[in-house]
Amino acid sequence: MAMSSSESERAALRLADRLEVEGPSALAAEVRGRLFAALVRAYWVERDEGSSPFTGRVPDGIQVLAAAADMLRAAELTSFELAALCNV
């Protein structure tokens, strides 16, 4: 049985609260990776629609930069490819 939208949102908020309080140990690394990848893909859809996923507790610049750098490494994206994608 699938969760309703409001049930999913409550579960997601509980998970976010748990991660913020307990830190990375709240979830196994594989689960965090899968969740992070799903959130990045969801962000991509929102970005295309012109909205921002951040409303409230926005990560600071260092956190954003570190996450972006790790995502680029995981995707095996080189600085040359990044420059080409960004038209630099």
N, C-alpha and C positions, 0 to 999 in steps of 0.2 A: 504494500500500500504506500503510495507516494504522500509526502508531507504537503500540507497546504502552504501557500505562500507565507502566511503569518507564522506558521509553525517553523518553517525554514528560517525566517528572519529571527525569531526568538532563539533558535538553536545557534545561528550564526553570531548573534550578539553575546550569548553565553560563552561561546568559544572565544570570541574576541576578548571578552572580559578575563577569561581564564588565562589566555596568552599574555595579556598585559600584566596580570598579577603574578603568575608563576614563571613567566618567561618561556624560553624554548623547550624546557623540560616538560611542559604541559602536553606536548604532542611528540610522537616519534618523528625523526627527521624525514622519513619517507612521506608521512602524512602531511607535514608542514610543506614539503616540496610540492606535493600534489595540489594542496589547497592554494599555495602561492601561484602556481601555474594557472589554475582555474581563475583566480582573481585577476591575473594579468590579462588573460583572454577576455574576461568580462570587461575590464577596463578598456581594452581595445574597442569593443563594441560601443561603449559609452563615449569614448573619444570620438569615434566616427559620427556619433549623434550630436556632438558638440557640448556634452555635459561633463562635469568633473565628478569623480567618485569620492572626492574628499569634501566632507561637510563636518567640521568639528575638529577632532584630534588628528591633525595633519602631521606626518612624520617630519622631522627636521631635515635640513639640507644634507647633513652628513649621512643620515640614515638612508635618504633617497639615493644619494650618490653611491653608497656602498652596495645597496640592493641592485641598482642599475648596473654597476660594474660586474657584480656576480652573475647577473642575468646575461650580460653580454658574453662573459667567459663560458657560461653553461651552454649558450647557443653557438659557441665557437665563432663569434663574430669578431673579425679583426678590426683594427683601427682604420685600415684602408677601406674595408667594406662599410664601416660606420660612416666615414667621410663621404663615400659615394651615395649612401642612402640619404644622408642629410644634405646632399648637394653642396658640400663644402669644397 
